[in-house]
Amino acid sequence: MLTSEEALKVAKLANLRLVGDEVAEMVRKLSGVLDHINQLNKLDTTEVPPTSHVLDMGNVFRPDAVTEHFDHKLSLDNAPARSRGYFSVPRIIE
């Protein structure tokens, strides 16, 4: 069980100001979290790789490859406005 002093120290580190009944509530909640962590620490994870995942997942990114890209002129052909070879858009910051 966490003490009030330990809860106040954690609150100070988190830049929280606790008053009155909030200290007792924080003690109760933090103690619950620590109890849950202690239960998890009892599990045997020797056969579980450090980066395991419950779902069989693979790399979702495509491989990097140089591909064809739009020609500069072709990209600007349908632009409503252009200036000096670039898209021209209305200014939004004054």
MDTraj code that builds the backbone (N, CA, C; nanometers):
import mdtraj as md
import numpy as np

residues = "MET LEU THR SER GLU GLU ALA LEU LYS VAL ALA LYS LEU ALA ASN LEU ARG LEU VAL GLY ASP GLU VAL ALA GLU MET VAL ARG LYS LEU SER GLY VAL LEU ASP HIS ILE ASN GLN LEU ASN LYS LEU ASP THR THR GLU VAL PRO PRO THR SER HIS VAL LEU ASP MET GLY ASN VAL PHE ARG PRO ASP ALA VAL THR GLU HIS PHE ASP HIS LYS LEU SER LEU ASP ASN ALA PRO ALA ARG SER ARG GLY TYR PHE SER VAL PRO ARG ILE ILE GLU".split()
xyz = np.array([
    [0.0849, -0.1188, 0.0000],
    [0.0000, 0.0000, 0.0000],
    [0.0886, 0.1240, 0.0000],
    [0.0523, 0.2175, -0.0792],
    [0.1243, 0.3434, -0.0920],
    [0.0927, 0.4330, 0.0272],
    [0.1890, 0.5115, 0.0698],
    [0.1636, 0.6064, 0.1792],
    [0.1216, 0.7410, 0.1216],
    [0.0655, 0.8239, 0.2072],
    [0.0239, 0.9582, 0.1645],
    [0.1442, 1.0398, 0.1188],
    [0.2565, 1.0229, 0.1865],
    [0.3772, 1.0974, 0.1497],
    [0.4257, 1.0575, 0.0109],
    [0.4201, 0.9261, -0.0195],
    [0.4620, 0.8801, -0.1518],
    [0.3671, 0.9319, -0.2603],
    [0.2378, 0.9332, -0.2308],
    [0.1404, 0.9849, -0.3270],
    [0.1624, 1.1340, -0.3506],
    [0.1920, 1.2073, -0.2459],
    [0.2185, 1.3510, -0.2610],
    [0.3467, 1.3751, -0.3401],
    [0.4466, 1.2881, -0.3218],
    [0.5704, 1.3011, -0.3979],
    [0.5436, 1.2770, -0.5474],
    [0.4642, 1.1732, -0.5780],
    [0.4288, 1.1457, -0.7168],
    [0.3493, 1.2628, -0.7753],
    [0.2573, 1.3167, -0.6969],
    [0.1779, 1.4307, -0.7429],
    [0.2670, 1.5507, -0.7716],
    [0.3654, 1.5725, -0.6851],
    [0.4566, 1.6855, -0.7062],
    [0.5373, 1.6651, -0.8338],
    [0.5840, 1.5414, -0.8576],
    [0.6595, 1.5123, -0.9797],
    [0.5728, 1.5328, -1.1043],
    [0.4424, 1.5077, -1.0907],
    [0.3496, 1.5245, -1.2029],
    [0.2942, 1.6663, -1.2081],
    [0.3447, 1.7533, -1.1209],
    [0.3015, 1.8925, -1.1143],
    [0.1514, 1.9034, -1.0858],
    [0.1049, 1.8190, -0.9914],
    [-0.0346, 1.8209, -0.9485],
    [-0.0430, 1.8734, -0.8065],
    [-0.1445, 1.9493, -0.7783],
    [-0.1665, 1.9993, -0.6430],
    [-0.2877, 1.9242, -0.5867],
    [-0.2637, 1.8430, -0.4853],
    [-0.3710, 1.7663, -0.4230],
    [-0.4099, 1.8313, -0.2912],
    [-0.5396, 1.8381, -0.2651],
    [-0.5880, 1.8947, -0.1393],
    [-0.6949, 1.8036, -0.0804],
    [-0.7003, 1.7986, 0.0512],
    [-0.8065, 1.7278, 0.1226],
    [-0.8194, 1.5816, 0.0849],
    [-0.9394, 1.5432, 0.0436],
    [-0.9710, 1.4035, 0.0121],
    [-0.9010, 1.3536, -0.1142],
    [-0.8469, 1.4436, -0.1939],
    [-0.7794, 1.4030, -0.3167],
    [-0.6571, 1.3168, -0.2867],
    [-0.5903, 1.3431, -0.1729],
    [-0.4714, 1.2655, -0.1366],
    [-0.5111, 1.1201, -0.1133],
    [-0.6163, 1.0984, -0.0354],
    [-0.6614, 0.9616, -0.0065],
    [-0.7058, 0.8911, -0.1347],
    [-0.7741, 0.9630, -0.2232],
    [-0.8184, 0.9038, -0.3500],
    [-0.6990, 0.8666, -0.4366],
    [-0.5960, 0.9540, -0.4389],
    [-0.4762, 0.9253, -0.5166],
    [-0.4027, 0.8042, -0.4599],
    [-0.3966, 0.7926, -0.3274],
    [-0.3337, 0.6762, -0.2636],
    [-0.4061, 0.5497, -0.3083],
    [-0.5380, 0.5512, -0.3045],
    [-0.6174, 0.4340, -0.3427],
    [-0.5956, 0.3973, -0.4893],
    [-0.5996, 0.4967, -0.5766],
    [-0.5852, 0.4695, -0.7200],
    [-0.4443, 0.4228, -0.7562],
    [-0.3433, 0.4900, -0.7023],
    [-0.2056, 0.4497, -0.7319],
    [-0.1744, 0.3126, -0.6743],
    [-0.2292, 0.2825, -0.5575],
    [-0.2091, 0.1500, -0.4981],
    [-0.2724, 0.0432, -0.5869],
    [-0.3881, 0.0723, -0.6435],
    [-0.4523, -0.0213, -0.7357],
    [-0.3677, -0.0466, -0.8589],
    [-0.3081, 0.0579, -0.9118],
    [-0.2216, 0.0431, -1.0296],
    [-0.1003, -0.0422, -0.9943],
    [-0.0389, -0.0141, -0.8798],
    [0.0781, -0.0910, -0.8381],
    [0.0427, -0.2364, -0.8103],
    [-0.0745, -0.2626, -0.7528],
    [-0.1195, -0.4001, -0.7314],
    [-0.1341, -0.4733, -0.8647],
    [-0.1903, -0.4054, -0.9626],
    [-0.2066, -0.4660, -1.0957],
    [-0.0703, -0.4966, -1.1572],
    [0.0241, -0.4058, -1.1446],
    [0.1586, -0.4280, -1.1982],
    [0.2241, -0.5456, -1.1275],
    [0.2045, -0.5573, -0.9963],
    [0.2602, -0.6716, -0.9226],
    [0.2016, -0.8032, -0.9712],
    [0.0731, -0.8049, -1.0054],
    [0.0115, -0.9253, -1.0613],
    [0.0746, -0.9602, -1.1957],
    [0.0991, -0.8593, -1.2782],
    [0.1619, -0.8834, -1.4078],
    [0.3050, -0.9341, -1.3914],
    [0.3748, -0.8867, -1.2889],
    [0.5123, -0.9301, -1.2653],
    [0.5195, -1.0771, -1.2260],
    [0.4100, -1.1348, -1.1785],
    [0.4077, -1.2761, -1.1398],
    [0.3988, -1.3689, -1.2603],
    [0.3621, -1.3164, -1.3765],
    [0.3485, -1.3983, -1.4969],
    [0.4847, -1.4439, -1.5468],
    [0.4896, -1.5673, -1.5967],
    [0.6125, -1.6214, -1.6542],
    [0.6204, -1.5773, -1.8002],
    [0.7134, -1.4894, -1.8302],
    [0.7286, -1.4379, -1.9668],
    [0.8616, -1.4791, -2.0278],
    [0.9209, -1.5867, -1.9746],
    [1.0526, -1.6274, -2.0253],
    [1.0481, -1.6707, -2.1704],
    [0.9351, -1.7256, -2.2163],
    [0.9237, -1.7728, -2.3540],
    [0.8650, -1.6674, -2.4477],
    [0.8348, -1.5499, -2.3966],
    [0.7736, -1.4455, -2.4784],
    [0.8821, -1.3508, -2.5272],
    [0.8985, -1.3390, -2.6587],
    [0.9996, -1.2444, -2.7085],
    [0.9637, -1.1009, -2.6704],
    [1.0629, -1.0155, -2.6504],
    [1.0379, -0.8788, -2.6039],
    [0.9450, -0.7979, -2.6935],
    [0.9408, -0.8245, -2.8221],
    [0.8570, -0.7455, -2.9115],
    [0.7420, -0.8270, -2.9688],
    [0.6920, -0.9222, -2.8919],
    [0.5831, -1.0055, -2.9433],
    [0.4543, -0.9259, -2.9493],
    [0.3612, -0.9728, -3.0329],
    [0.2319, -0.9085, -3.0489],
    [0.1275, -1.0184, -3.0573],
    [0.0091, -0.9938, -3.0045],
    [-0.0937, -1.0974, -3.0047],
    [-0.1405, -1.1316, -3.1455],
    [-0.1300, -1.0391, -3.2374],
    [-0.1694, -1.0640, -3.3758],
    [-0.0453, -1.0885, -3.4599],
    [-0.0597, -1.1770, -3.5583],
    [0.0512, -1.2022, -3.6491],
    [0.0592, -1.0857, -3.7465],
    [0.1575, -0.9996, -3.7260],
    [0.1684, -0.8801, -3.8084],
    [0.3008, -0.8794, -3.8834],
    [0.2967, -0.8198, -3.9983],
    [0.4185, -0.8022, -4.0763],
    [0.4395, -0.6550, -4.1041],
    [0.5438, -0.6260, -4.1761],
    [0.5722, -0.4886, -4.2114],
    [0.4634, -0.4384, -4.3069],
    [0.3991, -0.3286, -4.2722],
    [0.2902, -0.2762, -4.3542],
    [0.3385, -0.1726, -4.4545],
    [0.4664, -0.1416, -4.4525],
    [0.5193, -0.0414, -4.5438],
    [0.5653, -0.1072, -4.6730],
    [0.5505, -0.0357, -4.7813],
    [0.5992, -0.0865, -4.9087],
    [0.7510, -0.0660, -4.9132],
    [0.8198, -0.1451, -4.9900],
    [0.9647, -0.1248, -5.0005],
    [0.9952, 0.0061, -5.0733],
    [1.1031, 0.0708, -5.0344],
    [1.1445, 0.1922, -5.1041],
    [1.1941, 0.1556, -5.2435],
    [1.1408, 0.2227, -5.3403],
    [1.1831, 0.1983, -5.4777],
    [1.1665, 0.3270, -5.5572],
    [1.2623, 0.3539, -5.6418],
    [1.2531, 0.4699, -5.7291],
    [1.1507, 0.4381, -5.8368],
    [1.0545, 0.5269, -5.8523],
    [0.9494, 0.5052, -5.9521],
    [0.9379, 0.6280, -6.0404],
    [0.8584, 0.6158, -6.1452],
    [0.8316, 0.7290, -6.2328],
    [0.7502, 0.8329, -6.1562],
    [0.7721, 0.9581, -6.1849],
    [0.6938, 1.0641, -6.1229],
    [0.6397, 1.1550, -6.2335],
    [0.5463, 1.2393, -6.1933],
    [0.4877, 1.3300, -6.2914],
    [0.5924, 1.4268, -6.3443],
    [0.5795, 1.4560, -6.4687],
    [0.6600, 1.5599, -6.5296],
    [0.6180, 1.6938, -6.4687],
    [0.7110, 1.7826, -6.4454],
    [0.6833, 1.9115, -6.3830],
    [0.5773, 1.9896, -6.4603],
    [0.5916, 1.9969, -6.5906],
    [0.4948, 2.0701, -6.6724],
    [0.3582, 2.0037, -6.6669],
    [0.3541, 1.8709, -6.6726],
    [0.2288, 1.7976, -6.6669],
    [0.1575, 1.8212, -6.5335],
    [0.2322, 1.8300, -6.4268],
    [0.1732, 1.8546, -6.2953],
    [0.1052, 1.9904, -6.2890],
    [0.1627, 2.0889, -6.3557],
    [0.1078, 2.2244, -6.3499],
    [0.0013, 2.2517, -6.4557],
    [-0.0174, 2.1609, -6.5493],
    [-0.1109, 2.1855, -6.6586],
    [-0.2528, 2.2155, -6.6108],
    [-0.3011, 2.1494, -6.5092],
    [-0.4382, 2.1708, -6.4612],
    [-0.4465, 2.2632, -6.3404],
    [-0.3375, 2.3260, -6.3054],
    [-0.3382, 2.4168, -6.1907],
    [-0.4188, 2.5417, -6.2241],
    [-0.5090, 2.5836, -6.1356],
    [-0.5867, 2.7043, -6.1628],
    [-0.4993, 2.8289, -6.1677],
    [-0.3884, 2.8283, -6.0938],
    [-0.2972, 2.9435, -6.0967],
    [-0.1557, 2.8928, -6.0720],
    [-0.0629, 2.9533, -6.1429],
    [0.0769, 2.9151, -6.1223],
    [0.1641, 3.0397, -6.1327],
    [0.2794, 3.0307, -6.0677],
    [0.3698, 3.1452, -6.0674],
    [0.5128, 3.0929, -6.0670],
    [0.5893, 3.1343, -6.1651],
    [0.7301, 3.0976, -6.1775],
    [0.7556, 2.9471, -6.1656],
    [0.6661, 2.8677, -6.2233],
    [0.6862, 2.7233, -6.2261],
    [0.6356, 2.6499, -6.1036],
    [0.5566, 2.7162, -6.0188],
    [0.5021, 2.6545, -5.8980],
    [0.3508, 2.6778, -5.8915],
    [0.2819, 2.5970, -5.8097],
    [0.1411, 2.6222, -5.7830],
    [0.1295, 2.7542, -5.7087],
    [0.0308, 2.8319, -5.7438],
    [0.0062, 2.9589, -5.6760],
    [-0.1261, 2.9457, -5.6002],
    [-0.1213, 2.9717, -5.4689],
    [-0.2403, 2.9605, -5.3853],
    [-0.2624, 3.0919, -5.3121],
    [-0.3864, 3.1187, -5.2691],
    [-0.4101, 3.2423, -5.1956],
    [-0.3341, 3.2446, -5.0633],
    [-0.2904, 3.3610, -5.0273],
    [-0.2198, 3.3776, -4.8999],
    [-0.3204, 3.3624, -4.7858],
    [-0.2850, 3.2833, -4.6828],
    [-0.3779, 3.2631, -4.5714],
    [-0.3287, 3.3291, -4.4428],
    [-0.2036, 3.3676, -4.4386],
    [-0.1488, 3.4341, -4.3200],
    [-0.1123, 3.5758, -4.3600],
    [-0.1641, 3.6696, -4.2848],
    [-0.1364, 3.8107, -4.3160],
    [-0.0099, 3.8564, -4.2478],
])
top = md.Topology()
chain = top.add_chain()
for i, resn in enumerate(residues, 1):
    res = top.add_residue(resn, chain, resSeq=i)
    for name in ("N", "CA", "C"):
        top.add_atom(name, md.element.get_by_symbol(name[0]), res)
traj = md.Trajectory(xyz[None], top)
